[in-house]
Amino acid sequence: MNLTNSISGFAMLALAALPIASLPASALAAPASVKIADINLLSPQGMATFDKRADYAARDFCREERSLSVAAACRVAVKEELSEKVTAIRSARLEQASKTFAAR
C-alpha cells in the first residue's frame, strides 16, 4: 500500500514537470498537472477520465495564449507530454501488478 502511495505521489510530480522547450514562453508560468491518484489507469474508464482531465489541463495551461494557432499548438504539446508520462506510469503499474500476481 505504501508503494502505491509513493507511485501515485511520484506520478503527480512527473505529470507536473513538462519540458520547457516544447511550450510557448507565455505558457511557462505554471506547470500543468493532472490528478491521477483516484483513478485506475489500467482500465478503459480510468483512461477516459485521464483523457478528460488532460484536455482540461491543456486548455487551462494554454488559456493565456492570444493567437489561436499558438494556443492550439500549446494544447497539443501539453497533451502529448501528459500522454507520454501516463504511458510510463501505466507501464510501471502493469509491471508491479504482474510481480504481485507472480508472487502469489
Backbone hydrogen bonds, N-H to C=O, Kabsch-Sander energy under -0.5 kcal/mol:
donor,donor_aa,acceptor,acceptor_aa,energy
5,N,1,M,-2.0
6,S,2,N,-2.2
7,I,3,L,-2.7
8,S,4,T,-2.6
9,G,5,N,-2.5
10,F,6,S,-2.6
11,A,7,I,-2.6
12,M,8,S,-2.0
13,L,9,G,-1.7
14,A,10,F,-2.9
15,L,11,A,-2.5
16,A,12,M,-1.3
17,A,13,L,-1.1
18,L,16,A,-1.1
23,L,20,I,-1.5
27,A,24,P,-1.1
28,L,25,A,-1.4
29,A,26,S,-0.7
39,I,36,I,-1.6
41,L,39,I,-0.9
43,S,40,N,-1.6
47,M,43,S,-2.2
48,A,44,P,-2.1
49,T,45,Q,-2.2
50,F,46,G,-2.4
51,D,47,M,-2.8
52,K,48,A,-2.1
53,R,49,T,-2.4
54,A,50,F,-3.0
55,D,51,D,-2.3
56,Y,52,K,-2.2
57,A,53,R,-2.7
58,A,54,A,-2.5
59,R,55,D,-2.4
60,D,56,Y,-2.7
61,F,57,A,-2.8
62,C,58,A,-1.9
63,R,60,D,-1.0
65,E,62,C,-1.7
71,A,67,S,-2.6
72,A,68,L,-2.5
73,A,69,S,-2.3
74,C,70,V,-2.5
75,R,71,A,-2.5
76,V,72,A,-2.3
77,A,73,A,-2.4
78,V,74,C,-2.6
79,K,75,R,-2.6
80,E,76,V,-2.3
81,E,77,A,-2.3
82,L,78,V,-2.6
83,S,79,K,-2.4
84,E,80,E,-2.4
85,K,81,E,-2.3
86,V,82,L,-2.6
87,T,83,S,-1.9
88,A,84,E,-1.7
89,I,85,K,-2.1
90,R,86,V,-2.7
91,S,87,T,-2.2
92,A,88,A,-2.1
93,R,89,I,-2.4
94,L,90,R,-2.7
95,E,91,S,-2.5
96,Q,92,A,-2.4
97,A,93,R,-2.6
98,S,94,L,-2.4
99,K,95,E,-2.1
100,T,96,Q,-2.3
101,F,97,A,-2.4
102,A,98,S,-2.4
103,A,99,K,-1.7
104,R,100,T,-0.7
104,R,101,F,-0.8
